[in-house]
Amino acid sequence: MLDGYPIDSEAPLGTLFNPRIIERTRDFHFGPRTMKNTILTDTRSRSDPRDFVCDAEAGFYRVPVTESVIFFAKDKDGKVGAELIVLRDVFGDSSPERDKLLEWYQHTIEHACAERRDVRPNHPGHMAQVGYNAGPYHARVFGTAKSYTKNLDEETRTEHDLDAIAAITILWALAKALAPTDITEAIEKTLADSGMPRIATRDVPPGTGYRIILDGQTYLFPFFDRSPPEGYLTIDYSASLHTDPAYVPGACAISLNVGRKVDAPEHTSSPAVSAPSMPGGGNFVDMSLRVVVEQATGTLFIFDPTHKHGTTRLCGAHNYTASFTFSQRIMEAFEKAKLGAQIEAGKGAGDGNFDFANV
């Protein structure tokens, strides 16, 4: 489970390089009877009594913003596997370089959400997809997403695509450096065995490497393997309870918070934001594991998307995130394409909460 993890036993327990290790068994009977329209919340002083409360009284372990932790479980044969990994402060302590990188990340996500289609229009916030998709839901067409909604020239599209590819690939680089190797190796093996390409766009062809521009200086990483093919950039996004069928087994979906702020109570319409147990909402929930991950800038977490999960109701919180997952529907379209079907650009998105939140 911890193969390849850079543990420093001298570091304080619960920090990035000495995470707290907790055994926790999933309870698949826990939670609401149905996922349909189930909104999650952090507090009992909530605006809608139909919300499902995810607090300590309900049996949840809340991972505070200061704690890195790895939750694991044993299967019937005693084999240990990671269920949820939460790593804090992955960008290190505050510094001018860290601040510049986070500012670049936030601007990249702002551009993506302002210019690209919202692939989850029925949910709060905005989710923009970058990379490959499976086309509209009535078809199975593997190709790069037609994501832009604004009429941008090719040079601008290419520059913004390069930024988005860098944002997702830096997330992948962090995961490869910081996550247990059994997780990243399982992802690498699945991609290699299937022949699935790495992330690319209509204006940036497949290949290796990425670039990032900070203060007018271009930093090139030409030989680094790009991230997996299906990336998402979000602002203020919140999802009701759902599952996401995935083609990589186990904990494989990876998300990175690159900016979070919480409005003062007087600036939010919900009085719940002032409650002691309400850190602004927008926190990640793994339902059967009964864990809430309180969001914070510099938090990277890895989870199994096939289990019920979601985000608590936003009450004054603003999150900027980059993530990637492995939608089963995209693999199905790719396998079809390998058999000779046409590969082209399409408007659709991968599997996920848009369709599975309400079933």
C-alpha positions as CSV (number, residue, x, y, z in Angstrom):
1,M,0.0,0.0,0.0
2,L,2.8,2.4,0.8
3,D,5.3,1.2,-1.8
4,G,7.3,4.1,-3.0
5,Y,5.8,6.6,-0.6
6,P,8.4,9.1,0.6
7,I,7.8,8.7,4.3
8,D,9.9,10.7,6.8
9,S,9.3,9.2,10.2
10,E,10.9,12.2,11.9
11,A,8.3,14.5,10.4
12,P,5.2,15.3,12.6
13,L,2.5,12.7,12.3
14,G,-0.2,13.7,9.8
15,T,2.0,15.8,7.6
16,L,2.7,15.3,3.9
17,F,5.7,13.0,4.3
18,N,4.5,11.2,7.4
19,P,0.7,10.8,6.9
20,R,-1.6,9.3,9.4
21,I,-2.5,5.7,8.5
22,I,-6.0,4.7,9.3
23,E,-7.7,1.3,8.7
24,R,-11.4,1.9,7.8
25,T,-13.8,-0.6,6.4
26,R,-16.5,0.5,3.9
27,D,-20.1,0.2,5.0
28,F,-22.1,-0.1,1.8
29,H,-25.4,0.1,3.7
30,F,-24.5,3.5,5.2
31,G,-26.0,6.7,3.9
32,P,-29.3,7.6,2.1
33,R,-31.3,4.9,0.5
34,T,-31.1,6.5,-2.9
35,M,-28.6,8.8,-4.6
36,K,-31.4,10.6,-6.5
37,N,-31.2,14.3,-5.8
38,T,-29.2,13.7,-2.6
39,I,-27.5,16.9,-1.6
40,L,-24.7,16.7,1.0
41,T,-24.0,19.2,3.7
42,D,-21.5,19.7,6.5
43,T,-23.8,21.1,9.2
44,R,-27.1,20.4,10.9
45,S,-28.0,24.1,10.9
46,R,-28.7,23.7,7.2
47,S,-31.0,25.6,4.9
48,D,-32.7,22.5,3.5
49,P,-33.8,19.7,5.9
50,R,-33.7,17.2,3.1
51,D,-29.9,17.5,2.9
52,F,-27.8,14.6,4.1
53,V,-25.6,15.7,7.0
54,C,-22.0,14.6,6.9
55,D,-20.6,15.3,10.4
56,A,-19.1,13.5,13.3
57,E,-22.4,12.9,14.9
58,A,-23.5,11.0,11.8
59,G,-20.4,8.8,12.0
60,F,-18.1,10.6,9.6
61,Y,-14.4,11.1,10.0
62,R,-13.6,14.6,9.0
63,V,-10.0,15.1,7.7
64,P,-9.0,18.6,9.0
65,V,-7.1,20.9,6.7
66,T,-3.9,20.3,8.6
67,E,-3.9,16.5,8.3
68,S,-2.5,14.2,5.6
69,V,-4.0,10.7,5.9
70,I,-4.2,7.4,4.1
71,F,-7.2,5.3,4.7
72,F,-6.8,1.6,3.9
73,A,-8.8,-1.6,4.2
74,K,-8.1,-5.4,3.9
75,D,-9.9,-7.7,1.6
76,K,-11.1,-11.2,2.5
77,D,-7.6,-12.6,1.9
78,G,-6.0,-10.0,4.1
79,K,-4.5,-8.0,1.2
80,V,-4.1,-4.3,2.1
81,G,-5.3,-1.6,-0.3
82,A,-5.6,2.2,-0.2
83,E,-9.2,3.4,-0.2
84,L,-8.6,7.2,0.1
85,I,-5.4,9.2,0.1
86,V,-5.4,12.9,1.3
87,L,-2.1,14.8,1.0
88,R,-1.8,18.4,2.3
89,D,0.5,21.3,1.3
90,V,1.8,19.6,-1.8
91,F,3.2,22.9,-3.1
92,G,5.2,23.4,0.1
93,D,5.4,26.3,2.4
94,S,4.4,29.8,1.3
95,S,7.0,31.4,-1.0
96,P,7.0,33.8,-4.0
97,E,7.5,30.8,-6.3
98,R,4.6,28.9,-4.8
99,D,2.4,31.9,-5.0
100,K,3.2,32.5,-8.7
101,L,2.4,28.9,-9.5
102,L,-0.9,29.0,-7.7
103,E,-1.8,32.3,-9.4
104,W,-1.0,30.8,-12.8
105,Y,-3.1,27.7,-12.0
106,Q,-6.1,29.9,-11.0
107,H,-5.8,32.1,-14.1
108,T,-5.6,28.9,-16.3
109,I,-8.8,27.5,-14.7
110,E,-10.6,30.9,-14.9
111,H,-9.8,31.0,-18.7
112,A,-10.9,27.4,-19.1
113,C,-14.2,27.9,-17.3
114,A,-14.9,31.2,-19.1
115,E,-14.2,29.9,-22.6
116,R,-15.1,26.2,-22.5
117,R,-18.5,24.4,-22.3
118,D,-19.8,23.5,-18.8
119,V,-20.1,19.7,-19.0
120,R,-22.1,19.6,-15.8
121,P,-24.6,22.4,-16.4
122,N,-27.1,21.1,-13.8
123,H,-24.7,21.4,-10.9
124,P,-23.4,24.5,-9.1
125,G,-20.2,26.0,-10.4
126,H,-18.5,25.3,-13.7
127,M,-16.7,22.2,-14.9
128,A,-14.6,22.4,-18.1
129,Q,-13.3,19.3,-19.8
130,V,-9.9,19.1,-21.5
131,G,-8.6,16.2,-23.6
132,Y,-10.4,13.1,-25.0
133,N,-14.1,12.2,-24.6
134,A,-16.7,9.8,-25.9
135,G,-18.9,12.2,-27.8
136,P,-22.6,12.8,-27.1
137,Y,-24.4,10.2,-25.0
138,H,-26.4,8.8,-27.9
139,A,-23.1,7.8,-29.6
140,R,-19.7,6.3,-28.9
141,V,-17.2,8.5,-30.8
142,F,-13.8,8.7,-29.3
143,G,-11.9,11.9,-29.9
144,T,-10.8,15.3,-28.5
145,A,-13.6,17.4,-27.0
146,K,-15.0,20.4,-28.9
147,S,-15.0,22.4,-25.7
148,Y,-14.7,26.0,-26.7
149,T,-17.8,28.1,-26.7
150,K,-16.1,31.4,-27.6
151,N,-14.9,32.1,-31.2
152,L,-11.2,32.2,-30.5
153,D,-8.4,32.3,-33.1
154,E,-6.2,29.2,-33.4
155,E,-3.2,30.9,-31.7
156,T,-5.2,31.7,-28.6
157,R,-6.9,28.3,-28.5
158,T,-3.5,26.6,-28.7
159,E,-2.0,28.8,-26.0
160,H,-4.9,28.1,-23.7
161,D,-4.8,24.4,-24.5
162,L,-1.1,24.3,-23.6
163,D,-1.9,25.9,-20.3
164,A,-4.7,23.4,-19.6
165,I,-2.5,20.5,-20.5
166,A,0.2,21.8,-18.2
167,A,-2.3,22.2,-15.4
168,I,-3.5,18.6,-15.6
169,T,0.0,17.2,-16.2
170,I,1.5,19.0,-13.2
171,L,-1.2,17.2,-11.2
172,W,0.0,13.9,-12.7
173,A,3.6,14.8,-11.8
174,L,2.7,15.5,-8.2
175,A,0.8,12.3,-8.0
176,K,3.7,10.3,-9.4
177,A,6.1,12.0,-6.9
178,L,3.9,11.8,-3.8
179,A,1.4,9.0,-4.1
180,P,2.1,5.3,-3.3
181,T,3.5,3.8,-6.5
182,D,1.0,0.9,-6.6
183,I,-1.7,3.5,-7.4
184,T,0.2,5.3,-10.2
185,E,1.6,2.1,-11.6
186,A,-1.9,0.6,-11.9
187,I,-2.8,3.7,-13.9
188,E,0.3,3.5,-16.1
189,K,-0.3,-0.2,-16.7
190,T,-3.9,0.2,-17.7
191,L,-3.0,3.0,-20.1
192,A,-0.2,1.0,-21.6
193,D,-2.2,-2.3,-21.9
194,S,-5.1,-0.5,-23.6
195,G,-3.0,1.8,-25.8
196,M,-5.1,4.8,-24.5
197,P,-3.3,8.0,-25.5
198,R,-2.2,10.8,-23.2
199,I,-3.9,14.1,-23.0
200,A,-4.2,16.2,-26.2
201,T,-6.6,18.6,-27.8
202,R,-7.8,19.6,-31.2
203,D,-5.1,22.2,-31.4
204,V,-2.3,20.4,-29.5
205,P,-1.5,17.0,-31.0
206,P,-0.5,13.9,-29.0
207,G,3.0,13.7,-27.7
208,T,5.2,14.2,-24.7
209,G,6.0,17.3,-22.6
210,Y,4.4,20.5,-21.4
211,R,5.3,24.1,-20.8
212,I,4.4,26.7,-18.2
213,I,4.8,30.5,-18.4
214,L,5.5,32.4,-15.2
215,D,6.2,36.1,-15.2
216,G,6.9,36.0,-19.0
217,Q,9.5,33.2,-18.6
218,T,8.7,29.9,-20.4
219,Y,9.7,26.7,-18.6
220,L,9.8,23.6,-20.9
221,F,9.5,20.0,-19.9
222,P,9.7,18.4,-23.3
223,F,10.1,14.7,-22.4
224,F,7.8,14.3,-19.4
225,D,4.9,12.0,-20.1
226,R,1.6,13.9,-20.2
227,S,-1.3,13.1,-17.9
228,P,-4.0,10.6,-18.6
229,P,-6.4,11.7,-21.4
230,E,-9.4,13.0,-19.5
231,G,-8.9,16.2,-17.5
232,Y,-11.3,18.6,-15.7
233,L,-10.9,22.1,-14.5
234,T,-13.5,23.5,-12.1
235,I,-14.5,26.7,-10.2
236,D,-17.0,26.6,-7.4
237,Y,-18.2,23.2,-8.3
238,S,-20.4,21.0,-6.2
239,A,-21.8,17.6,-6.9
240,S,-24.7,15.6,-5.4
241,L,-24.1,12.0,-4.4
242,H,-23.2,9.8,-7.4
243,T,-20.9,7.2,-8.7
244,D,-18.5,7.2,-11.8
245,P,-17.9,3.9,-13.6
246,A,-14.1,3.7,-14.2
247,Y,-11.8,1.5,-16.3
248,V,-8.9,1.7,-13.8
249,P,-9.6,-0.4,-10.7
250,G,-9.5,1.0,-7.2
251,A,-8.4,4.4,-6.1
252,C,-7.6,6.2,-9.4
253,A,-9.4,9.5,-9.6
254,I,-7.1,12.3,-8.6
255,S,-8.0,15.9,-7.6
256,L,-5.9,18.9,-6.7
257,N,-7.2,22.1,-5.0
258,V,-5.1,25.1,-6.2
259,G,-7.1,27.8,-4.6
260,R,-9.8,28.1,-1.9
261,K,-11.3,31.0,-0.1
262,V,-14.5,31.3,2.1
263,D,-16.6,34.4,2.1
264,A,-17.2,36.2,5.4
265,P,-20.7,35.2,6.9
266,E,-22.2,38.6,5.9
267,H,-21.4,37.8,2.2
268,T,-23.2,34.6,2.0
269,S,-27.0,33.9,1.8
270,S,-26.8,30.9,4.1
271,P,-26.6,31.5,7.9
272,A,-25.0,28.0,8.1
273,V,-21.7,29.3,7.0
274,S,-21.2,30.8,10.5
275,A,-21.8,27.5,12.3
276,P,-18.6,26.0,13.9
277,S,-18.9,22.8,11.8
278,M,-19.3,24.6,8.5
279,P,-16.0,25.4,6.9
280,G,-17.7,27.0,3.9
281,G,-18.8,23.8,2.3
282,G,-17.6,22.4,-1.0
283,N,-15.8,19.5,0.8
284,F,-15.3,16.0,-0.6
285,V,-17.4,13.1,0.8
286,D,-16.7,9.4,0.4
287,M,-20.0,8.0,1.6
288,S,-19.4,4.3,2.3
289,L,-16.0,5.1,3.8
290,R,-17.8,7.8,6.0
291,V,-15.1,10.4,5.4
292,V,-15.2,14.1,4.7
293,V,-12.1,15.7,3.3
294,E,-12.1,19.4,4.2
295,Q,-10.9,21.3,1.2
296,A,-7.8,23.6,1.3
297,T,-5.3,25.0,-1.1
298,G,-2.6,22.5,-1.9
299,T,-4.7,19.5,-1.1
300,L,-4.3,16.4,-3.4
301,F,-6.6,13.5,-2.9
302,I,-7.1,10.1,-4.6
303,F,-10.3,8.1,-4.4
304,D,-12.2,5.3,-5.9
305,P,-14.8,6.9,-8.2
306,T,-17.0,3.8,-8.4
307,H,-18.1,4.2,-4.8
308,K,-20.7,6.8,-3.8
309,H,-19.1,10.2,-3.4
310,G,-20.0,13.9,-3.8
311,T,-19.4,17.4,-2.5
312,T,-21.0,19.2,0.3
313,R,-23.3,22.2,-0.4
314,L,-21.4,25.4,-1.1
315,C,-22.0,28.0,1.6
316,G,-19.6,30.8,0.8
317,A,-16.7,28.6,-0.3
318,H,-14.8,29.0,-3.6
319,N,-12.6,26.2,-4.9
320,Y,-10.3,26.0,-7.9
321,T,-9.5,22.4,-8.8
322,A,-7.8,20.3,-11.4
323,S,-8.5,16.6,-11.7
324,F,-8.6,13.6,-13.9
325,T,-10.5,10.4,-13.9
326,F,-11.1,7.3,-16.1
327,S,-14.6,7.2,-17.4
328,Q,-15.7,3.7,-18.5
329,R,-17.6,5.2,-21.4
330,I,-14.5,6.7,-22.8
331,M,-12.7,3.4,-22.8
332,E,-15.7,1.8,-24.5
333,A,-15.6,4.4,-27.2
334,F,-11.8,4.0,-27.6
335,E,-12.1,0.2,-27.9
336,K,-14.8,0.8,-30.6
337,A,-12.4,3.2,-32.4
338,K,-9.6,0.7,-32.3
339,L,-11.9,-1.7,-34.2
340,G,-12.1,0.7,-37.1
341,A,-14.7,3.2,-36.1
342,Q,-13.9,6.9,-36.8
343,I,-12.1,8.9,-34.2
344,E,-13.2,12.5,-34.2
345,A,-13.9,15.5,-32.0
346,G,-17.2,15.5,-30.1
347,K,-19.3,17.7,-27.8
348,G,-20.0,15.2,-25.0
349,A,-18.3,14.5,-21.7
350,G,-17.3,11.4,-19.8
351,D,-19.4,9.4,-17.4
352,G,-20.1,11.0,-14.1
353,N,-22.4,13.0,-11.9
354,F,-24.4,14.6,-14.7
355,D,-26.1,11.3,-15.5
356,F,-25.4,9.2,-12.5
357,A,-26.3,11.7,-9.7
358,N,-30.0,11.2,-10.3
359,V,-30.3,7.4,-10.6
